[in-house]
Amino acid sequence: MRAILVATAIASSLLFGSTPTFAYDKEALIQSYFSVVMIRGYNTNGGLAYGSGVVIGQDKVITNCHVLRSTKQPWISRGEETYNINTVKIDAWHDLCIVTTEGLPLKPAKFGKSTTLKRGQEVAGIGHSNGVPAPLTSTGSIKGLYNDNGANVIRTNAKFSLGASGSGLFDLDGNLVGINTFKTTGKGGSIHFALPVEWLEALDKQPETRVFPISGKALWEEDEDKKPFYMQAAVPESRYDWPKLVQVAEKWTIADPKSTEAWYALGLGLQNSGKNEAAQAAYKQSIIVDAGNFEAMMRLGAIAKALGDTAEMHRIQLAIADINAQAALEYSDLLGCDKAC
């Protein structure tokens, strides 16, 4: 009992070490913390491969397939306890694998839905970044939602590092909404992506195998021009390659004119290329597609400031405040004005 109480205290400290500015369900998030495990295995050269996973059923764990590519005998660990992996169900293209074990004394995570998430919504990533034995928590917000195969691939600024592949992305009610999988890096910072929890339903219907290591290319490893547009756009954005972002985004808007993310990416590339008038048109189209895209509004406010249009700055602030109060405060900070821009 004392060990459980100590572990709970540690989890509480890691999750809530600083005073949060958002509403959350503390008990639910602590339970989510205890659903996260480490996946380990010795690779062919004797080194230790590792990643993360989330318990999703009795003796059943979801992880990324790429975590299992270089080891013939993977196992699950939680603290000092280890559990052999017996079988795996594979969706290599989506980089999702369900592994089974025996005697795992952990409750499964509760499932949420990626399709009910909103831009700006607070989330928490929980995983074994850098291979640490106890899961680490990274809080952030949703920066983009990309419809793919009936669900939303999730872009967040909840950071994760090597070792957190296969870790959980949770809403603040403790529901598993995504599996942290891949990211881009560049001088503009990392862009982090989680795969939607809804994809697990089809995966769970796949046959089991006992053959390790596993193989197969993942969607994020495809040739650059064959990747989904949201992936193609992430690389030039993170590298501040604005002409390339415009090029990708223009193709994206043609292929999917009802994507608010496509128009926003186009506006971002144009604005940073000094083409404010064209950027305004793109951002406005982004808002027409999704009236809740307050980040497009914030960008329009920045252009209005550059043009000295204080009336437009104020109008945009009021519109953002109707959608997201925290975003309205960020807008004021971004433009360097008070609460009444």
ChimeraX attribute file (.defattr): number of C-alpha atoms within 10 A of each C-alpha:
attribute: neighborCount
match mode: 1-to-1
recipient: residues
	/A:1	6
	/A:2	7
	/A:3	8
	/A:4	9
	/A:5	10
	/A:6	11
	/A:7	15
	/A:8	17
	/A:9	13
	/A:10	15
	/A:11	22
	/A:12	16
	/A:13	12
	/A:14	17
	/A:15	21
	/A:16	14
	/A:17	10
	/A:18	8
	/A:19	6
	/A:20	10
	/A:21	8
	/A:22	9
	/A:23	9
	/A:24	15
	/A:25	11
	/A:26	15
	/A:27	13
	/A:28	16
	/A:29	25
	/A:30	20
	/A:31	19
	/A:32	28
	/A:33	28
	/A:34	21
	/A:35	27
	/A:36	30
	/A:37	30
	/A:38	29
	/A:39	32
	/A:40	24
	/A:41	24
	/A:42	16
	/A:43	18
	/A:44	12
	/A:45	8
	/A:46	9
	/A:47	11
	/A:48	13
	/A:49	19
	/A:50	26
	/A:51	27
	/A:52	31
	/A:53	32
	/A:54	30
	/A:55	25
	/A:56	20
	/A:57	16
	/A:58	15
	/A:59	18
	/A:60	20
	/A:61	27
	/A:62	28
	/A:63	28
	/A:64	29
	/A:65	29
	/A:66	21
	/A:67	26
	/A:68	26
	/A:69	17
	/A:70	21
	/A:71	22
	/A:72	16
	/A:73	16
	/A:74	25
	/A:75	21
	/A:76	23
	/A:77	19
	/A:78	19
	/A:79	11
	/A:80	6
	/A:81	8
	/A:82	14
	/A:83	17
	/A:84	19
	/A:85	21
	/A:86	17
	/A:87	17
	/A:88	25
	/A:89	20
	/A:90	24
	/A:91	21
	/A:92	17
	/A:93	14
	/A:94	20
	/A:95	23
	/A:96	24
	/A:97	24
	/A:98	24
	/A:99	28
	/A:100	22
	/A:101	17
	/A:102	12
	/A:103	9
	/A:104	20
	/A:105	10
	/A:106	19
	/A:107	17
	/A:108	20
	/A:109	24
	/A:110	18
	/A:111	16
	/A:112	19
	/A:113	16
	/A:114	24
	/A:115	18
	/A:116	9
	/A:117	18
	/A:118	15
	/A:119	18
	/A:120	20
	/A:121	15
	/A:122	22
	/A:123	25
	/A:124	26
	/A:125	27
	/A:126	34
	/A:127	34
	/A:128	27
	/A:129	24
	/A:130	15
	/A:131	20
	/A:132	12
	/A:133	15
	/A:134	21
	/A:135	26
	/A:136	20
	/A:137	21
	/A:138	17
	/A:139	19
	/A:140	15
	/A:141	17
	/A:142	19
	/A:143	20
	/A:144	21
	/A:145	24
	/A:146	21
	/A:147	14
	/A:148	12
	/A:149	10
	/A:150	11
	/A:151	18
	/A:152	24
	/A:153	23
	/A:154	25
	/A:155	23
	/A:156	27
	/A:157	21
	/A:158	22
	/A:159	20
	/A:160	25
	/A:161	15
	/A:162	14
	/A:163	22
	/A:164	33
	/A:165	28
	/A:166	34
	/A:167	30
	/A:168	34
	/A:169	31
	/A:170	25
	/A:171	27
	/A:172	20
	/A:173	17
	/A:174	24
	/A:175	22
	/A:176	28
	/A:177	27
	/A:178	29
	/A:179	32
	/A:180	31
	/A:181	23
	/A:182	20
	/A:183	21
	/A:184	17
	/A:185	15
	/A:186	15
	/A:187	9
	/A:188	14
	/A:189	13
	/A:190	19
	/A:191	21
	/A:192	22
	/A:193	27
	/A:194	25
	/A:195	27
	/A:196	28
	/A:197	23
	/A:198	19
	/A:199	20
	/A:200	19
	/A:201	9
	/A:202	9
	/A:203	17
	/A:204	16
	/A:205	10
	/A:206	13
	/A:207	10
	/A:208	15
	/A:209	13
	/A:210	13
	/A:211	11
	/A:212	16
	/A:213	18
	/A:214	19
	/A:215	13
	/A:216	15
	/A:217	14
	/A:218	16
	/A:219	15
	/A:220	18
	/A:221	13
	/A:222	12
	/A:223	9
	/A:224	13
	/A:225	10
	/A:226	12
	/A:227	14
	/A:228	15
	/A:229	20
	/A:230	20
	/A:231	20
	/A:232	20
	/A:233	26
	/A:234	22
	/A:235	21
	/A:236	22
	/A:237	25
	/A:238	19
	/A:239	17
	/A:240	17
	/A:241	17
	/A:242	22
	/A:243	16
	/A:244	17
	/A:245	24
	/A:246	23
	/A:247	15
	/A:248	23
	/A:249	26
	/A:250	19
	/A:251	14
	/A:252	22
	/A:253	20
	/A:254	12
	/A:255	12
	/A:256	14
	/A:257	16
	/A:258	15
	/A:259	19
	/A:260	27
	/A:261	28
	/A:262	28
	/A:263	29
	/A:264	26
	/A:265	28
	/A:266	29
	/A:267	31
	/A:268	24
	/A:269	28
	/A:270	24
	/A:271	23
	/A:272	15
	/A:273	14
	/A:274	11
	/A:275	13
	/A:276	19
	/A:277	12
	/A:278	13
	/A:279	26
	/A:280	23
	/A:281	14
	/A:282	26
	/A:283	29
	/A:284	20
	/A:285	21
	/A:286	28
	/A:287	19
	/A:288	14
	/A:289	16
	/A:290	15
	/A:291	16
	/A:292	20
	/A:293	23
	/A:294	25
	/A:295	20
	/A:296	28
	/A:297	24
	/A:298	24
	/A:299	22
	/A:300	24
	/A:301	26
	/A:302	18
	/A:303	20
	/A:304	20
	/A:305	17
	/A:306	12
	/A:307	11
	/A:308	11
	/A:309	13
	/A:310	14
	/A:311	12
	/A:312	17
	/A:313	24
	/A:314	17
	/A:315	13
	/A:316	21
	/A:317	24
	/A:318	15
	/A:319	16
	/A:320	24
	/A:321	15
	/A:322	12
	/A:323	15
	/A:324	15
	/A:325	13
	/A:326	13
	/A:327	18
	/A:328	23
	/A:329	17
	/A:330	13
	/A:331	27
	/A:332	19
	/A:333	13
	/A:334	13
	/A:335	18
	/A:336	11
	/A:337	12
	/A:338	10
	/A:339	13
	/A:340	12
	/A:341	21
